[in-house]
Amino acid sequence: MSANIVLGVTGGIAAYKSLQVASSLTKLNHNVYTIMTESAAEFINPITFHSITHLPVESKLFSATTSEVKHIGLADKADLFLIAPATANFIAKAAAGIADDLLTTVILATKAPIMIAPSMNVHMFENPVVQRNMQTLDELGYKIITPDSGYLACGYQGRGRLPEPERLVEEIKKELSKKDLQNKKILITAGPTREALDPVRFLTNHSSGKMGYALARAASYRGAEVKLVSGPTELEAPLGVELIRVESAAEMKDEVIKDAESADIIIMAAAVADYRPDTYSTQKIKKKDGNLKLDLERTTDILAELGKKKDKSQLLIGFAAETENLLENAQRKLSKKQADYIIANDISNKNIAFGSDKNQVSILSEEGRTKLPLLEKEKLAHKIFDYITDAERK
């Protein structure tokens, strides 16, 4: 769903990052209306924003070329404001309610949520006056996006760096998401496990963790308190999600069982190893003539254990990644594991196999089955939650 986003750009060197924010939001089909202060225009030509967003870039409070009351028009059409970068001067004016230019006037006139991303020298950011002003804005309902620490343009090291555009876009996506999972605790597993054979080798699978991470991100955006127990992946923790990293199936079982009782929804999206070496060699196994025989033992079936213990008020959701007889195997798993839902996907299809950015699944429950369309995993995660929340309301 597209939204009208007003991007406020004030006079800081980090203004160049706002170009990427505007570009990313435009690619997501949002309408991005840019307001630049006079100082911001000293860093970036307004034409650049116009070329990216294909929408007007405003800077002057008064204009003789239109009959519209400009600040009211922008204030009314906005679904969300992002001020990035937000200088100490802008923050001070906003906290005091000063309206002496277009940007400060518009934010006083709007009812839309306002997000502020401070960016300045570390000593300015730590100044008690700036901290007091940000606290005032926070108490007034503005959302302050905490700046990053690192090398600053002024040559100092410390907090005050504008977050990377990707994070700012994620903050906006979270803010715009519906909050139908508010007050829910959701426990999600993701990725593969590694079962050690010796200090060098292990058994694992091709799971990338992308689907589980997408589910965790979507749940967090929709207001849930999310804990993600992840096997080894190269993925970063989703915004607002508590990430617990584990290696083996046994470690994953311990973490899941520890938090399962307090969870409202448990989603087992991880590809947990079914078998592990029955002995671990403390030294590297040396190559010898002939074949090497491995004896394997079963790991604990975490989903089945949860199914035996789950509370009636909990939702237990498992995944079935199959190479054949997809629906038959998923239906059998639904019954055997005592899950409420099984999400089945065909990993023999290279377009939706492990590691792909897209997926297509069927959701099975006692009430029947539904096939969802092929989608990027982030969008599919929201579709899965849409389906489950709608089904639980009926």
N, C-alpha and C positions, 0 to 999 in steps of 0.2 A: 504494500500500500504506500503510495507516494504521500509526502508531507511537504508543507511549506516551512522551510527552515530559513531563519534570518541569521546570517553569519556576520557578526560584528568584528571588525579588524581594527585594532588600535596600534599606536606607533611604537612597535618593538621590532628588533631585528628578526625575531622568530616569525614575523608575518609571512615569510616565504612558505612556512609549513601550512598555512591556511589555504594556499593554492591547491595543495594536494587534498586537503579536507574537502574543499569545494568540488574538486574533480571527482573524488570518490562518491560523494553524496549525489552528485549529478548522475553518475553512472548507475546509482541505485534508484534512479527515477524520482528523486526528490527535487523539488523546486527550491533553488538556493538564491535567496535575495541577499546581496552583500551591502553592508553599510561600512564605509571606511571613514575614519577620522582624518583630519588634515595631516596629522603626523604620519598616519599609516601610508598616505599617498606619497610621502617622501621616500618610503622604502619600496613600494610596489605601485606600478602604474595601474589605475583602476581598469583600464582596458583589458588587462590580463585576466582579471576576474570575470569580466563580461564575456571574453572569448571562451572561457571554460564553462560558465553557467548558462550562457545565452539569455541572461536576464539582466535588467538594469542594475547598475552599481550606483548607490546613492552616497552622497557625502554632505550635501548642503541641506540645512533645515528649511530654507525658503527657496521657492522656485517660481518664476513667472511663466513657465511653460505649461503648467497644469493647474486645473481647478481643484484637484484633490488635496485635502489636508494630509500632507505626506506622512507625517509621523503617526497619524491615526490610521491611515491606510495600511502601513506596514505593521503596526501593532496589532491590528484586527486580523490580518490574514495569516499571521504567524501561528504555526503549531508548536514551534520550539525556537528558542534563541540559543546560539553558542557565541560567546565572546572569546576569541582566540586569535592572537594573544591578548590578554588583559593586562594592561600596565598598572603600576601602582597609582598613577594619577586617575585612571578610569575607575579603579576600585574605590578610591577615596570619594570620587564624585558620586558613584552609584550608592555608596553607603550613606552619604549625606543627603541624597535625594536631589542633587544638583542636576539641572537640565539645561545645559548651555550649548549643546550641539545636537545634531540629529540622533546620534546613537543613544545618548543619555536621555533624551526626550522620549524616544520610542520605548525604551525599557520601562519608563515610568507609566506609559500608557497601555502596555500590553497586559493580558491575563495569561499569556502562554508561559510555560516553564522556561527559566533562564539558567543556562549553564555557563560558568565562568572558568576559564583556564588561565591562571596567573602565569606571567613570564617576566622575569626581571633578574637583576643582580642578586646574589645570595644574601648580601647584607641588607639590601632593600627588602627582600622577602622576609627576612628574620626581624626586621624592625618592628617593635611593638605597635607602632601606629598602623602599619600594614596588616599585622596579625589581628589587631582590634577591628579594623575595617572588614576584613574577611569574615571574622566571627559575627559581625553585625549582619552581613549579607547572608551568612548561613542561617542565622536566627530568623531572618526575614523570608526564608524559603528558597533562596538561590542555591543552586548546586555548585559547589566549588570542586573543580577537578584538581587534585593534588599534583603539583609539578614534579618532574623527575629531578634526580640529582645527576650531576655530571659536569663536563667541561662547558663553561658558558662563554658567550661571544666576547664578553669583557675580559676574558683571560682567567677569571676565577673558577674554582671548582666548588660545587655545592648544589643545594636545592634552589630551584628557580628556573629550570630548563622546561620549556614547553614540551609536553609529551609528544611522541611521534604521531603523525597523522592517523595511523592505523588505530591507535588507542582512542583518539578523539572520536573517530567514526564509530568505534565500538561503544563508547559512552553514549553517543546519540542513538544508536540502534537499541541499546538497553532502555534508554529513557522513553523511546517511542513505543516499546513493546507493551502489549496489554499485560495486566498484572493479575491473571486468573489463577496463579499458583502462590499468591501471597499467603504467608504463614504456613506453608508446606515445607517439610523437611524431606529432601530427596537424596537418596544414596545411589550413585551410578558407578559402574565399573567400566573400564575401557582398556583397549590395547591387548597385546599378547602377554603371556608369562614366559619366563625362562627357567628351565629345569636343568640345573648344573650337573654335568657329567664329571668334570675335573676342573682345575683352575682356569683352563683355557676354553673348554667347549661346553655347549649347552644345547638343549632341545627347545625349539620355539616354533612359531608359525608366522604367517605373513600379515597378521593384523596390524594396521597402522594406528588404530585408536581414533581415527577421524570421526566415526559415527558416534562413539561414546562421548567424545569431547564436544561435538555439535549438540548432543542432547543436554549435556551439562550447561553449555552456554545458553541454550534456549530456555532451560528451566530457570537459570539465574536471571535472565532478562525478564522473565515473566513473574518475578517476585519471590521465587523459592529460595530457601537456604539450602545450598547444594554442597555435598561432599563427593568428590570424584576420586575413586581409588583406581590408579592407573598402573598398568604394567609398563615396561620400557618403551617409550616413544620419543620422537623428536619434537613433539608439540608443546606449545607454551600453555600455561594454566589459563583457562578462560576467565574473563573479567568477572570478579565477584565470587569465584568458586574456590573452595578449599580443596587443594590438590594433595593427595597422599600417594607417593610413589612407592611401588613394591616391585619385586622381581619374580618370585615364584608363586605357584598356585597356593601353597601353604600360607605364604605371607598375605596374599589377597584374601584368603578365607578368614584369617585372623582379623584383618581390618574390617571386613564386611560384617562378620558376626558381632564384633564389638559395637558397631553402630546400628545394626539392623533393627533392634527393638524400638529405637526412638524415631525411625524413619516412617514417614507417611507413604512414600513411594520408593520402591527399590527397582532399579533397572540394571539387569545384568547384561551389559553390552560387550563385556570383555570376551576374548577368545581364550578361555582358560584351558591349559593343557590337561588332557584326560589321563596322561601317563607321565611318569618321571623315572629316571634310573633308580633301581632299587638299592644301589650302592654308589657312594660318591668317593672318587679317588682324590686324595689330598695332593697327589703329585700328577703332573701331566702324564697321560697314558701314552706310552711310546709306541711307535709304529713297529709292527712285527710282520713276519711272513704270514700269509694267509688272511682269512677274514677275522673281523672282530665281532663278537656276539655280545649284544646288550640285553640284559634282563630288565624289564620295565614293570613298575607297579602302578596301580591306580591311584590317582589323586582324589581328594574329597570332591564330590559333586556339590558345589556351593549352592547352586540353584535348588537342587533337591532338598538340601538341608534347610534352606530358607522356607521352602514350601511346607515342610513338616511343622515348622515353628511359627509361621506367620500369624499375626493377629488378623481377625476378620476385618478390622478397619483399614488394614494395609493393602496396598496394591503391589503385587509382585509381577514384574515383567521380565521375560527372558528373551533371548535371541536364538534363532536357529539358522546357522549358516550352513547351507547344504549344497552338494554338487549333483544330487539326484533325488527324485521323489520329494520335492520341496514341501508341498502342502501335507502330504501323508506323514512325513517325518516330523514336521512342525506340530501337527495335530496330536501325534503320539506324545511328543514332548510336553505339550500343554497339559495333557491328562496326567502323565507320569510324574511331572515335577510339581503338580498342584499350583501352577501359576495362573494368574488372572488373564494375562495376555502373553502371547508369543509373537515376536516380530521375526518374520522369515524372509531371508534373502538368498538368492541363487548365486553363489560365489563362482559357479562355473562360467558365468557370463562375464567376459573380460571387461565390459563396460561398467560393471558394478561389483567387481571382485575386490578383494582386500587392497587397500591403498588408493582406490579411485576417489575422486572428489564428488561423484554422484552415486546415488543408490536408488533402488526400487524395492519396496518391501510389501508384504502382505501382513496384516494384523489379524491374528486369530484369537478368538475367545469362545466361551461356551455359547454365546449368542450367534456366532457365525464368523465370517471372515470378510475382510475388505482389502482390496488391492489399491495401494497408493501409486501415483504416477512417478516416473523417473524424474528426480529432482537433485539439485545440489544438496549435500548432506545438511547444511545449515537450514535450508528451507524445509527439507524433509523432517528434521527434528521438530520444527514447529507444527508441521502437519500431524505428526505422531501425537504431540501433546493436544492439538485441537481435537483429534479423534478420541483420545482417552478421556479428556475432560468432558466432551459432549456425551460420550457413552455413560460416564459415571453420573451425569445429571439426570439421565432418563430413569 
